[in-house]
Amino acid sequence: MNISKYNHEGYHDPTVYEALMNIEKERKEAQKLVSGRYRPLVYICSPYAGDVLNNERKARRYCQFAVRKRAIPVASHLLYPQILNDNDPGDRQLGLFFGTVLLGKCDECWVFGATVSSGMATEIAKAKKRGIPIRYFTEDMEEVRADANAEDRLRQKPERT
């Protein structure tokens, strides 16, 4: 859920923001209590362009990993290239826009791999701006402690060939 710190007129409104954030937090906690069936919606952020077939295969693995971790994966880069042309700049922008809309509905953003593409960088920036928790994973799906240097540590791990 995207909750703004500003009201509809653009003025900073911290009281309403804090109240809405508390309501959202209580809603999420209540969902967790419902028979242990709660599964967070997680946005899968991984490369697409370049080696498309290999990157799609990896994204499917990352989605399977999320399911095993009791999450519901959202991988817009596995969906929209099927109906939009990634080589057409207009279609690509539309797909990226659709992805950021979906990202706003997610509970977390999971970033995979050592390569952060320009599209991924945009998604990570949007998640940070929206206050969506970001978790970083290596290509082997090992979590990297999330802090300011997480992306740098991911790049230090050599890619498997």
DSSP file (Angstrom, degrees, kcal/mol; ACC not computed):
  #  RESIDUE AA STRUCTURE BP1 BP2  ACC     N-H-->O    O-->H-N    N-H-->O    O-->H-N    TCO  KAPPA ALPHA  PHI   PSI    X-CA   Y-CA   Z-CA
    1    1 A M              0   0    0      0, 0.0     2,-0.8     0, 0.0   104,-0.1   0.000 360.0 360.0 360.0 131.8    0.0    0.0    0.0
    2    2 A N        -     0   0    0      2,-0.0     2,-0.5   129,-0.0   129,-0.1  -0.821 360.0-178.9 -95.7 110.1    1.4    3.4   -1.0
    3    3 A I        -     0   0    0     -2,-0.8     2,-0.2   127,-0.3    14,-0.0  -0.944  14.8-146.8-112.7 124.5    0.8    5.9    1.8
    4    4 A S        -     0   0    0     -2,-0.5   126,-0.0     2,-0.2    -2,-0.0  -0.604  15.5-142.5 -91.7 149.0    2.1    9.4    1.2
    5    5 A K  S    S+     0   0    0     -2,-0.2     8,-3.4     2,-0.1     2,-0.3   0.469  86.9  72.0 -81.1  -3.0    3.4   11.8    3.8
    6    6 A Y  B    S-A   12   0A   0      6,-0.3     6,-0.2    10,-0.1    -2,-0.2  -0.860  81.0-124.8-116.9 148.5    1.6   14.5    2.0
    7    7 A N    >   -     0   0    0      4,-2.9     3,-2.2    -2,-0.3    -1,-0.1  -0.188  44.9 -85.3 -80.3-178.8   -2.1   15.3    1.7
    8    8 A H  T 3  S+     0   0    0      1,-0.3    -1,-0.1     2,-0.1    -2,-0.0   0.668 129.9  54.7 -64.6 -15.8   -4.0   15.7   -1.6
    9    9 A E  T 3  S-     0   0    0      2,-0.1    -1,-0.3     0, 0.0    -2,-0.0   0.431 121.1-105.8 -95.3  -0.4   -2.9   19.3   -1.8
   10   10 A G  S <  S+     0   0    0     -3,-2.2     2,-0.3     1,-0.3    -2,-0.1   0.521  74.5 137.1  92.2   5.9    0.8   18.5   -1.5
   11   11 A Y        -     0   0    0      1,-0.1    -4,-2.9     2,-0.0    -1,-0.3  -0.669  63.8-103.4 -89.7 142.3    1.3   19.6    2.1
   12   12 A H  B     +A    6   0A   0     -2,-0.3    -6,-0.3    -6,-0.2    -1,-0.1  -0.425  40.5 179.0 -63.0 130.2    3.2   17.6    4.6
   13   13 A D     >  +     0   0    0     -8,-3.4     4,-2.0    -2,-0.1     5,-0.1  -0.646   9.8 167.7-137.2  75.5    0.8   15.8    6.9
   14   14 A P  H  > S+     0   0    0      0, 0.0     4,-2.6     0, 0.0     5,-0.2   0.800  73.4  58.0 -66.4 -29.8    2.7   13.6    9.4
   15   15 A T  H  > S+     0   0    0      2,-0.2     4,-2.2     1,-0.2     5,-0.1   0.949 111.0  40.6 -66.2 -48.6   -0.3   12.9   11.7
   16   16 A V  H  > S+     0   0    0      2,-0.2     4,-2.7     1,-0.2     5,-0.2   0.904 114.9  53.9 -65.5 -41.1   -2.4   11.4    9.1
   17   17 A Y  H  X S+     0   0    0     -4,-2.0     4,-2.4     1,-0.2    -2,-0.2   0.941 110.0  46.2 -58.3 -48.9    0.6    9.6    7.6
   18   18 A E  H  X S+     0   0    0     -4,-2.6     4,-2.2     1,-0.2    -1,-0.2   0.902 112.6  50.5 -63.1 -41.0    1.5    8.0   11.0
   19   19 A A  H  X S+     0   0    0     -4,-2.2     4,-2.1     2,-0.2    -1,-0.2   0.929 112.4  46.2 -62.6 -45.5   -2.2    7.0   11.6
   20   20 A L  H  X S+     0   0    0     -4,-2.7     4,-2.4     1,-0.2    -2,-0.2   0.879 111.2  52.2 -66.1 -37.7   -2.4    5.3    8.2
   21   21 A M  H  X S+     0   0    0     -4,-2.4     4,-2.4    -5,-0.2    -1,-0.2   0.899 109.5  50.0 -64.7 -39.9    0.9    3.6    8.7
   22   22 A N  H  X S+     0   0    0     -4,-2.2     4,-2.4     2,-0.2    -2,-0.2   0.901 110.5  49.7 -64.7 -40.7   -0.3    2.2   12.1
   23   23 A I  H  X S+     0   0    0     -4,-2.1     4,-2.3     2,-0.2    -2,-0.2   0.927 112.1  48.0 -62.5 -45.0   -3.5    1.0   10.5
   24   24 A E  H  X S+     0   0    0     -4,-2.4     4,-2.2     2,-0.2    -2,-0.2   0.893 111.2  50.9 -63.6 -40.3   -1.6   -0.8    7.7
   25   25 A K  H  X S+     0   0    0     -4,-2.4     4,-2.2     1,-0.2    -1,-0.2   0.917 111.2  47.9 -63.1 -43.8    0.8   -2.3   10.2
   26   26 A E  H  X S+     0   0    0     -4,-2.4     4,-2.4     2,-0.2    -2,-0.2   0.874 109.7  53.5 -64.7 -37.4   -2.1   -3.6   12.3
   27   27 A R  H  X S+     0   0    0     -4,-2.3     4,-2.1     2,-0.2    -2,-0.2   0.927 110.1  47.0 -62.7 -44.9   -3.7   -5.0    9.1
   28   28 A K  H  X S+     0   0    0     -4,-2.2     4,-1.7     1,-0.2    -2,-0.2   0.898 112.2  49.8 -65.0 -40.5   -0.6   -6.9    8.2
   29   29 A E  H  X S+     0   0    0     -4,-2.2     4,-1.2     1,-0.2    -1,-0.2   0.901 109.9  51.1 -64.9 -40.0   -0.2   -8.3   11.7
   30   30 A A  H  X S+     0   0    0     -4,-2.4     4,-0.8     1,-0.2     3,-0.3   0.890 107.2  54.0 -63.8 -39.3   -3.9   -9.4   11.7
   31   31 A Q  H >< S+     0   0    0     -4,-2.1     3,-0.8     1,-0.2     7,-0.4   0.880 104.7  54.9 -61.9 -37.6   -3.3  -11.2    8.4
   32   32 A K  H 3X S+     0   0    0     -4,-1.7     4,-0.5     1,-0.2     6,-0.3   0.819 104.4  54.7 -65.5 -30.6   -0.4  -13.1    9.9
   33   33 A L  H 3< S+     0   0    0     -4,-1.2     2,-1.7    -3,-0.3    -1,-0.2   0.676  77.9 104.2 -78.6 -17.1   -2.6  -14.4   12.7
   34   34 A V  T X< S-     0   0    0     -3,-0.8     3,-2.5    -4,-0.8     4,-0.2  -0.493 115.6 -54.4 -72.9  90.2   -5.2  -15.9   10.4
   35   35 A S  T 34 S-     0   0    0     -2,-1.7    -1,-0.2     1,-0.3    -2,-0.1   0.694  89.9 -76.7  52.6  25.9   -4.3  -19.6   10.7
   36   36 A G  T 3< S+     0   0    0     -4,-0.5    -1,-0.3     1,-0.1    -3,-0.1   0.717 104.6 123.1  63.0  18.7   -0.7  -19.0    9.7
   37   37 A R    <   +     0   0    0     -3,-2.5    -2,-0.1    -6,-0.2    -5,-0.1   0.527  32.0 120.9 -90.5  -6.1   -1.8  -18.7    6.1
   38   38 A Y        +     0   0    0     -7,-0.4    -6,-0.1    -6,-0.3   -10,-0.0  -0.356  36.2 179.6 -63.9 133.5   -0.4  -15.2    5.6
   39   39 A R        -     0   0    0     -2,-0.1    32,-0.2    32,-0.0    31,-0.1  -0.987  25.9-126.4-132.4 123.3    2.1  -15.0    2.8
   40   40 A P        -     0   0    0      0, 0.0    32,-3.1     0, 0.0     2,-0.6  -0.381  20.4-120.1 -69.5 147.8    3.7  -11.7    2.0
   41   41 A L  E     -b   72   0B   0     30,-0.2    66,-2.8    64,-0.2    67,-1.5  -0.799  36.6-168.0 -86.3 118.4    3.6  -10.4   -1.6
   42   42 A V  E     -bc  73 108B   0     30,-2.6    32,-2.3    -2,-0.6     2,-0.6  -0.925  18.2-136.5-118.3 136.1    7.2  -10.0   -2.7
   43   43 A Y  E     -bc  74 109B   0     65,-2.7    67,-3.1    -2,-0.4     2,-0.7  -0.774  18.5-141.2 -88.8 123.2    8.4   -8.2   -5.8
   44   44 A I  E     - c   0 110B   0     30,-3.0     2,-0.6    -2,-0.6    33,-0.3  -0.775  18.3-170.4 -89.3 116.9   11.1  -10.1   -7.6
   45   45 A C  E     + c   0 111B   0     65,-3.1    67,-2.7    -2,-0.7    30,-0.1  -0.923  27.2 130.4-113.7 109.0   13.8   -7.7   -8.9
   46   46 A S        -     0   0    0     -2,-0.6    67,-0.1    65,-0.2    31,-0.1  -0.964  59.6 -74.1-152.0 163.7   16.4   -9.4  -11.2
   47   47 A P        +     0   0    0      0, 0.0    12,-0.2     0, 0.0    11,-0.1  -0.216  40.9 167.9 -62.7 150.1   17.9   -8.7  -14.7
   48   48 A Y        +     0   0    0     11,-0.0     7,-0.2     8,-0.0     8,-0.2   0.613  52.1  72.0-122.8 -55.7   15.8   -9.2  -17.8
   49   49 A A  S    S+     0   0    0      1,-0.1     2,-0.8     6,-0.1    68,-0.0  -0.058  88.0  32.5 -65.0 166.4   17.6   -7.7  -20.8
   50   50 A G  S    S+     0   0    0      1,-0.1     2,-1.8    -3,-0.0     3,-0.2  -0.809 126.0  26.1  92.4-111.2   20.8   -9.1  -22.4
   51   51 A D  S  > S+     0   0    0     -2,-0.8     4,-2.9     1,-0.2     5,-0.2  -0.588  79.0 174.6 -85.1  75.9   20.8  -12.9  -22.0
   52   52 A V  H  > S+     0   0    0     -2,-1.8     4,-2.7     1,-0.2     5,-0.2   0.881  70.7  49.7 -57.0 -48.1   17.0  -13.0  -21.9
   53   53 A L  H  > S+     0   0    0      1,-0.2     4,-2.0     2,-0.2    -1,-0.2   0.923 115.9  42.7 -61.1 -44.6   16.5  -16.8  -21.9
   54   54 A N  H  > S+     0   0    0      2,-0.2     4,-2.4     1,-0.2    -1,-0.2   0.897 114.6  50.8 -67.3 -40.8   19.0  -17.3  -19.1
   55   55 A N  H  X S+     0   0    0     -4,-2.9     4,-2.3    -7,-0.2    -2,-0.2   0.863 109.7  50.4 -67.2 -35.4   17.6  -14.3  -17.1
   56   56 A E  H  X S+     0   0    0     -4,-2.7     4,-2.2    -5,-0.2    -1,-0.2   0.912 109.8  51.1 -65.9 -41.8   14.0  -15.6  -17.5
   57   57 A R  H  X S+     0   0    0     -4,-2.0     4,-1.9    -5,-0.2    -2,-0.2   0.921 111.8  47.2 -60.2 -44.5   15.2  -19.0  -16.2
   58   58 A K  H  X S+     0   0    0     -4,-2.4     4,-2.6     1,-0.2    -1,-0.2   0.915 109.4  53.5 -64.0 -42.8   16.8  -17.4  -13.2
   59   59 A A  H  X S+     0   0    0     -4,-2.3     4,-2.2     1,-0.2    -1,-0.2   0.886 107.3  51.4 -61.4 -38.5   13.8  -15.3  -12.5
   60   60 A R  H  X S+     0   0    0     -4,-2.2     4,-2.4     2,-0.2    -1,-0.2   0.908 109.8  50.2 -63.4 -40.4   11.6  -18.4  -12.5
   61   61 A R  H  X S+     0   0    0     -4,-1.9     4,-2.4     2,-0.2    -2,-0.2   0.907 109.5  51.0 -62.2 -41.5   14.1  -20.0  -10.0
   62   62 A Y  H  X S+     0   0    0     -4,-2.6     4,-2.2     2,-0.2    -1,-0.2   0.882 109.7  50.2 -64.5 -38.1   13.9  -16.9   -7.8
   63   63 A C  H  X S+     0   0    0     -4,-2.2     4,-2.1     2,-0.2    -1,-0.2   0.909 110.0  49.8 -65.5 -41.7   10.1  -17.1   -7.9
   64   64 A Q  H  X S+     0   0    0     -4,-2.4     4,-2.2     1,-0.2    -2,-0.2   0.892 109.4  52.6 -63.1 -39.0   10.2  -20.8   -6.9
   65   65 A F  H  X S+     0   0    0     -4,-2.4     4,-1.5     2,-0.2    -2,-0.2   0.919 107.8  51.1 -60.6 -45.0   12.6  -19.8   -4.0
   66   66 A A  H  <>S+     0   0    0     -4,-2.2     5,-2.2     1,-0.2    -2,-0.2   0.898 108.8  51.1 -61.2 -41.1   10.1  -17.1   -2.9
   67   67 A V  H ><5S+     0   0    0     -4,-2.1     3,-1.8     1,-0.2    -1,-0.2   0.918 108.3  51.7 -62.6 -43.0    7.3  -19.7   -2.9
   68   68 A R  H 3<5S+     0   0    0     -4,-2.2    -1,-0.2     1,-0.3    -2,-0.2   0.803 106.2  55.5 -62.6 -28.1    9.4  -22.1   -0.8
   69   69 A K  T 3<5S-     0   0    0     -4,-1.5    -1,-0.3    -5,-0.2    -2,-0.2   0.208 124.6-106.3 -89.2  15.0   10.0  -19.2    1.7
   70   70 A R  T < 5S+     0   0    0     -3,-1.8     2,-0.3     1,-0.2    -3,-0.2   0.861  80.0 125.5  63.1  40.8    6.2  -18.9    2.0
   71   71 A A      < -     0   0    0     -5,-2.2    -1,-0.2   -32,-0.2   -30,-0.2  -0.825  63.4-122.9-120.3 163.0    5.9  -15.7   -0.1
   72   72 A I  E     -b   41   0B   0    -32,-3.1   -30,-2.6    -2,-0.3     2,-0.2  -0.932  34.1-143.3-105.9 110.1    3.8  -14.8   -3.1
   73   73 A P  E     -b   42   0B   0      0, 0.0     2,-0.5     0, 0.0   -30,-0.2  -0.482  14.5-166.0 -80.0 143.9    6.2  -13.7   -5.9
   74   74 A V  E     +b   43   0B   0    -32,-2.3   -30,-3.0    -2,-0.2     2,-0.5  -0.975  10.7 174.1-124.6 114.1    5.5  -11.0   -8.4
   75   75 A A    >>  +     0   0    0     -2,-0.5     3,-2.0   -32,-0.2     4,-0.8  -0.803   6.5 178.5-123.4  88.0    7.8  -10.9  -11.3
   76   76 A S  H 3> S+     0   0    0     -2,-0.5     4,-2.4     1,-0.3     3,-0.5   0.797  79.3  64.5 -62.1 -28.1    6.6   -8.3  -13.8
   77   77 A H  H 34 S+     0   0    0    -33,-0.3    -1,-0.3     1,-0.2   -18,-0.1   0.567 102.0  50.0 -75.9  -6.8    9.6   -9.1  -16.1
   78   78 A L  H <4 S+     0   0    0     -3,-2.0    -1,-0.2   -19,-0.1    -2,-0.2   0.633 118.8  38.1 -94.6 -19.6    8.2  -12.6  -16.6
   79   79 A L  H >< S+     0   0    0     -4,-0.8     3,-1.6    -3,-0.5     4,-0.4   0.923 111.6  47.0 -93.9 -58.9    4.7  -11.3  -17.5
   80   80 A Y  G >X S+     0   0    0     -4,-2.4     4,-2.5     1,-0.3     3,-1.4   0.783  99.9  64.2 -68.5 -30.6    4.9   -8.1  -19.5
   81   81 A P  G 34 S+     0   0    0      0, 0.0    -1,-0.3     0, 0.0     5,-0.2   0.725  96.5  63.7 -62.5 -16.5    7.5   -9.1  -22.1
   82   82 A Q  G <4 S+     0   0    0     -3,-1.6    -2,-0.2     1,-0.1    -3,-0.1   0.751 118.9  22.0 -75.4 -22.9    4.9  -11.7  -23.2
   83   83 A I  T <4 S+     0   0    0     -3,-1.4     2,-0.3    -4,-0.4    -1,-0.1   0.521 122.7  55.3-120.8 -11.3    2.4   -9.0  -24.2
   84   84 A L  S  < S-     0   0    0     -4,-2.5     2,-0.8     8,-0.0    -1,-0.1  -0.907  82.0-117.2-122.4 153.1    4.7   -6.0  -24.8
   85   85 A N    >   -     0   0    0     -2,-0.3     3,-1.7     1,-0.2     7,-0.4  -0.798  18.0-162.7 -92.0 108.4    7.8   -5.6  -27.1
   86   86 A D  T 3  S+     0   0    0     -2,-0.8    -1,-0.2     1,-0.3     6,-0.1   0.710  89.8  60.1 -64.8 -19.5   10.8   -5.0  -24.8
   87   87 A N  T 3  S+     0   0    0     -3,-0.1    -1,-0.3     4,-0.0     3,-0.1   0.601  88.2  82.9 -83.5 -11.5   12.7   -3.7  -27.9
   88   88 A D  S <> S-     0   0    0     -3,-1.7     4,-2.9     1,-0.1     5,-0.2  -0.845  76.3-145.9 -92.7 118.8   10.2   -0.9  -28.5
   89   89 A P  H  > S+     0   0    0      0, 0.0     4,-2.4     0, 0.0     5,-0.2   0.854  98.2  50.1 -55.6 -37.7   11.0    2.0  -26.2
   90   90 A G  H  > S+     0   0    0      2,-0.2     4,-2.1     1,-0.2     5,-0.1   0.931 113.2  44.8 -66.0 -45.3    7.4    2.9  -25.7
   91   91 A D  H  > S+     0   0    0     -6,-0.2     4,-2.7     2,-0.2    -1,-0.2   0.892 112.2  53.2 -64.7 -39.6    6.4   -0.6  -24.8
   92   92 A R  H  X S+     0   0    0     -4,-2.9     4,-2.5    -7,-0.4    -2,-0.2   0.936 109.6  47.5 -61.9 -46.0    9.5   -0.9  -22.5
   93   93 A Q  H  X S+     0   0    0     -4,-2.4     4,-2.4    -5,-0.2    -1,-0.2   0.899 111.8  50.9 -61.4 -40.2    8.5    2.2  -20.6
   94   94 A L  H  X S+     0   0    0     -4,-2.1     4,-2.7     2,-0.2    -2,-0.2   0.919 110.4  49.0 -63.4 -43.8    4.9    1.0  -20.3
   95   95 A G  H  X S+     0   0    0     -4,-2.7     4,-2.3     2,-0.2    -2,-0.2   0.898 111.4  49.2 -62.0 -41.8    6.2   -2.4  -18.9
   96   96 A L  H  X S+     0   0    0     -4,-2.5     4,-2.1     2,-0.2    -1,-0.2   0.893 111.3  50.3 -64.7 -39.4    8.4   -0.6  -16.4
   97   97 A F  H  X S+     0   0    0     -4,-2.4     4,-1.9     2,-0.2    -2,-0.2   0.937 109.9  49.6 -62.3 -47.2    5.5    1.6  -15.3
   98   98 A F  H  X S+     0   0    0     -4,-2.7     4,-2.3     1,-0.2    -2,-0.2   0.912 110.1  52.5 -57.7 -42.7    3.3   -1.5  -14.9
   99   99 A G  H  X S+     0   0    0     -4,-2.3     4,-2.5     1,-0.2    -1,-0.2   0.897 107.4  50.2 -61.5 -41.7    6.1   -3.1  -12.8
  100  100 A T  H  X S+     0   0    0     -4,-2.1     4,-1.5     2,-0.2    -1,-0.2   0.830 108.2  53.8 -69.6 -29.6    6.4   -0.1  -10.5
  101  101 A V  H  X S+     0   0    0     -4,-1.9     4,-0.5     2,-0.2    -2,-0.2   0.942 111.5  45.2 -64.9 -46.3    2.6   -0.1  -10.0
  102  102 A L  H >X S+     0   0    0     -4,-2.3     3,-1.5     1,-0.2     4,-0.5   0.894 107.3  58.9 -63.1 -39.7    2.8   -3.7   -8.9
  103  103 A L  H >< S+     0   0    0     -4,-2.5     3,-1.4     1,-0.3    -1,-0.2   0.881  98.8  59.5 -55.4 -39.9    5.8   -3.0   -6.7
  104  104 A G  H 3< S+     0   0    0     -4,-1.5    -1,-0.3     1,-0.3    -2,-0.2   0.691 103.3  52.1 -64.8 -18.7    3.7   -0.5   -4.8
  105  105 A K  H << S+     0   0    0     -3,-1.5    -1,-0.3    -4,-0.5    -2,-0.2   0.541  93.9  96.8 -91.2  -9.1    1.3   -3.3   -3.9
  106  106 A C    <<  -     0   0    0     -3,-1.4   -64,-0.2    -4,-0.5     3,-0.1  -0.462  66.8-144.1 -88.3 154.5    4.0   -5.6   -2.5
  107  107 A D  S    S+     0   0    0    -66,-2.8     2,-0.3     1,-0.2   -65,-0.2   0.783  84.3   8.2 -81.5 -30.7    5.1   -6.0    1.1
  108  108 A E  E     -c   42   0B   0    -67,-1.5   -65,-2.7    24,-0.2     2,-0.5  -0.957  62.6-134.4-146.5 162.0    8.8   -6.4    0.2
  109  109 A C  E     -cd  43 134B   0     24,-2.7    26,-2.8    -2,-0.3     2,-0.6  -0.991  18.4-160.3-120.4 122.8   11.2   -6.2   -2.8
  110  110 A W  E     -cd  44 135B   0    -67,-3.1   -65,-3.1    -2,-0.5     2,-0.5  -0.919   5.1-159.2-107.1 120.2   13.7   -9.0   -3.2
  111  111 A V  E     -cd  45 136B   0     24,-3.1    26,-3.0    -2,-0.6     2,-0.4  -0.857  10.9-165.2-102.0 127.5   16.8   -8.1   -5.3
  112  112 A F  E     + d   0 137B   0    -67,-2.7    26,-0.2    -2,-0.5    27,-0.2  -0.899  37.8  12.5-118.6 141.8   18.7  -11.1   -6.9
  113  113 A G  S    S-     0   0    0     24,-1.3    24,-0.1    -2,-0.4    42,-0.1  -0.013  78.9 -82.6  93.5 169.9   22.1  -11.4   -8.5
  114  114 A A  S    S+     0   0    0     41,-0.1     2,-0.5    40,-0.1    -1,-0.1   0.612 102.3  78.9 -87.5 -15.0   25.3   -9.4   -8.8
  115  115 A T        -     0   0    0     -3,-0.1     2,-0.7    39,-0.1    -3,-0.1  -0.846  58.0-166.7-101.4 127.2   24.1   -7.3  -11.7
  116  116 A V        -     0   0    0     -2,-0.5    -3,-0.1   -70,-0.1   -70,-0.0  -0.927  16.3-158.5-110.9 106.3   21.8   -4.3  -11.1
  117  117 A S     >  -     0   0    0     -2,-0.7     4,-2.6     1,-0.1     5,-0.2  -0.198  33.0-101.7 -75.7 172.2   20.4   -3.2  -14.5
  118  118 A S  H  > S+     0   0    0      1,-0.2     4,-1.8     2,-0.2     5,-0.1   0.890 125.0  51.0 -63.6 -38.1   19.0    0.3  -15.1
  119  119 A G  H  > S+     0   0    0      2,-0.2     4,-2.0     1,-0.2    -1,-0.2   0.909 111.1  47.8 -64.2 -41.9   15.4   -1.1  -14.8
  120  120 A M  H  > S+     0   0    0      2,-0.2     4,-3.0     1,-0.2     5,-0.2   0.898 108.1  55.2 -64.7 -40.7   16.3   -2.8  -11.5
  121  121 A A  H  X S+     0   0    0     -4,-2.6     4,-2.4     1,-0.2    -1,-0.2   0.892 108.0  49.6 -60.2 -39.2   17.9    0.4  -10.2
  122  122 A T  H  X S+     0   0    0     -4,-1.8     4,-2.3     2,-0.2    -1,-0.2   0.921 111.8  48.0 -64.2 -44.0   14.7    2.3  -10.9
  123  123 A E  H  X S+     0   0    0     -4,-2.0     4,-2.5     2,-0.2    -2,-0.2   0.906 111.9  49.3 -64.2 -42.0   12.7   -0.4   -9.1
  124  124 A I  H  X S+     0   0    0     -4,-3.0     4,-2.5     2,-0.2    -1,-0.2   0.919 111.2  49.7 -63.1 -44.2   15.1   -0.3   -6.1
  125  125 A A  H  X S+     0   0    0     -4,-2.4     4,-2.6    -5,-0.2    -2,-0.2   0.904 111.3  49.4 -61.5 -41.6   14.8    3.5   -5.9
  126  126 A K  H  X S+     0   0    0     -4,-2.3     4,-2.2     2,-0.2    -2,-0.2   0.915 110.5  50.3 -63.9 -43.0   11.0    3.3   -6.0
  127  127 A A  H  X>S+     0   0    0     -4,-2.5     5,-2.7     2,-0.2     4,-0.6   0.919 112.1  47.4 -61.8 -43.4   11.0    0.7   -3.3
  128  128 A K  H ><5S+     0   0    0     -4,-2.5     3,-1.0     1,-0.2    -2,-0.2   0.927 111.9  50.2 -62.2 -44.9   13.2    2.9   -1.1
  129  129 A K  H 3<5S+     0   0    0     -4,-2.6    -1,-0.2     1,-0.3    -2,-0.2   0.860 113.3  45.9 -61.9 -36.3   11.1    6.0   -1.8
  130  130 A R  H 3<5S-     0   0    0     -4,-2.2  -127,-0.3    -5,-0.2    -1,-0.3   0.477 113.5-116.7 -87.2  -3.1    7.9    4.1   -0.8
  131  131 A G  T <<5 +     0   0    0     -3,-1.0    -3,-0.2    -4,-0.6    -4,-0.1   0.749  58.8 156.7  74.6  23.2    9.5    2.6    2.3
  132  132 A I      < -     0   0    0     -5,-2.7    -1,-0.3    -6,-0.2   -24,-0.2  -0.712  49.1-111.2 -82.7 126.3    9.1   -0.9    1.0
  133  133 A P        -     0   0    0      0, 0.0   -24,-2.7     0, 0.0     2,-0.5  -0.305  32.4-151.7 -58.7 137.9   11.6   -3.3    2.7
  134  134 A I  E     -d  109   0B   0    -26,-0.2     2,-0.4   -24,-0.1   -24,-0.2  -0.949  10.6-169.3-116.6 130.8   14.3   -4.5    0.4
  135  135 A R  E     -d  110   0B   0    -26,-2.8   -24,-3.1    -2,-0.5     2,-0.4  -0.964  11.7-147.1-118.1 137.8   16.1   -7.8    0.8
  136  136 A Y  E     -dE 111 144B   0      8,-0.8     8,-3.2    -2,-0.4     2,-0.3  -0.865  16.9-179.4-108.7 137.3   19.2   -8.6   -1.3
  137  137 A F  E     -dE 112 143B   0    -26,-3.0   -24,-1.3    -2,-0.4     6,-0.2  -0.965  24.9-122.0-132.6 147.9   20.1  -12.1   -2.4
  138  138 A T    >   -     0   0    0      4,-2.5     3,-2.0    -2,-0.3    16,-0.1  -0.262  43.0 -96.2 -74.1 174.1   23.0  -13.6   -4.4
  139  139 A E  T 3  S+     0   0    0      1,-0.3    -1,-0.1   -27,-0.2   -27,-0.0   0.775 129.6  58.2 -62.2 -25.7   22.3  -15.5   -7.6
  140  140 A D  T 3  S-     0   0    0      2,-0.1    -1,-0.3     1,-0.0     3,-0.1   0.290 121.9-110.5 -87.4   9.8   22.5  -18.6   -5.4
  141  141 A M    <   +     0   0    0     -3,-2.0     2,-0.5     1,-0.3    -2,-0.1   0.800  68.9 145.6  66.3  33.0   19.7  -17.2   -3.3
  142  142 A E        -     0   0    0      1,-0.0    -4,-2.5     0, 0.0    -1,-0.3  -0.889  52.0-117.8 -97.6 128.1   21.8  -16.6   -0.2
  143  143 A E  E     -E  137   0B   0     -2,-0.5     2,-0.5    -6,-0.2    -6,-0.3  -0.406  21.2-152.6 -71.9 140.8   20.6  -13.5    1.6
  144  144 A V  E     -E  136   0B   0     -8,-3.2    -8,-0.8    -2,-0.1     6,-0.1  -0.937  34.1 -99.6-109.7 131.9   23.1  -10.6    1.9
  145  145 A R        -     0   0    0     -2,-0.5     2,-0.6     1,-0.1     4,-0.1  -0.281  42.1-120.9 -54.8 127.6   22.6   -8.3    4.9
  146  146 A A        +     0   0    0      3,-0.1     2,-0.3   -12,-0.1    -1,-0.1  -0.621  60.7 115.0 -80.4 115.0   20.7   -5.3    3.7
  147  147 A D  S >  S-     0   0    0     -2,-0.6     3,-1.7    -3,-0.0     4,-0.4  -0.873  82.7 -68.0-155.7-169.5   22.5   -2.0    4.3
  148  148 A A  T 3  S+     0   0    0     -2,-0.3     3,-0.2     1,-0.3     4,-0.2   0.755 131.4  46.5 -61.7 -24.1   24.0    0.7    2.2
  149  149 A N  T 3> S+     0   0    0      1,-0.2     4,-2.3     2,-0.1    -1,-0.3   0.321  79.3 103.4-101.8   8.1   26.7   -1.6    0.9
  150  150 A A  H <> S+     0   0    0     -3,-1.7     4,-2.1     1,-0.2     5,-0.2   0.911  81.6  49.6 -59.2 -44.8   24.5   -4.6    0.0
  151  151 A E  H  > S+     0   0    0     -4,-0.4     4,-1.5    -3,-0.2    -1,-0.2   0.885 110.6  51.3 -63.2 -36.9   24.6   -4.0   -3.7
  152  152 A D  H  > S+     0   0    0     -4,-0.2     4,-1.1     1,-0.2    -1,-0.2   0.906 109.2  49.8 -65.8 -41.2   28.4   -3.6   -3.6
  153  153 A R  H  X S+     0   0    0     -4,-2.3     4,-1.0     1,-0.2     3,-0.2   0.862 106.6  56.0 -66.6 -35.1   28.8   -7.0   -1.8
  154  154 A L  H >< S+     0   0    0     -4,-2.1     3,-0.6     1,-0.2    -1,-0.2   0.909 106.4  50.8 -60.9 -40.3   26.6   -8.7   -4.3
  155  155 A R  H 3< S+     0   0    0     -4,-1.5    -1,-0.2     1,-0.2    -2,-0.2   0.773 101.9  62.3 -69.7 -25.3   28.9   -7.5   -7.1
  156  156 A Q  H 3< S+     0   0    0     -4,-1.1    -1,-0.2    -3,-0.2    -2,-0.2   0.785  83.3  88.2 -72.1 -26.9   32.0   -8.9   -5.2
  157  157 A K  S << S-     0   0    0     -4,-1.0   -43,-0.1    -3,-0.6     2,-0.0  -0.600  89.2-116.7 -74.3 124.9   30.7  -12.5   -5.4
  158  158 A P        -     0   0    0      0, 0.0     2,-0.1     0, 0.0    -2,-0.1  -0.349  28.0-113.4 -64.9 140.6   31.9  -14.0   -8.6
  159  159 A E        -     0   0    0     -4,-0.1     2,-0.3     1,-0.1    -4,-0.0  -0.442  27.4-121.5 -69.3 143.0   29.2  -15.0  -11.1
  160  160 A R              0   0    0      1,-0.1    -1,-0.1    -2,-0.1     0, 0.0  -0.677 360.0 360.0 -83.5 141.7   28.8  -18.8  -11.8
  161  161 A T              0   0    0     -2,-0.3    -1,-0.1     0, 0.0    -2,-0.0   0.409 360.0 360.0-109.7 360.0   29.2  -19.8  -15.4
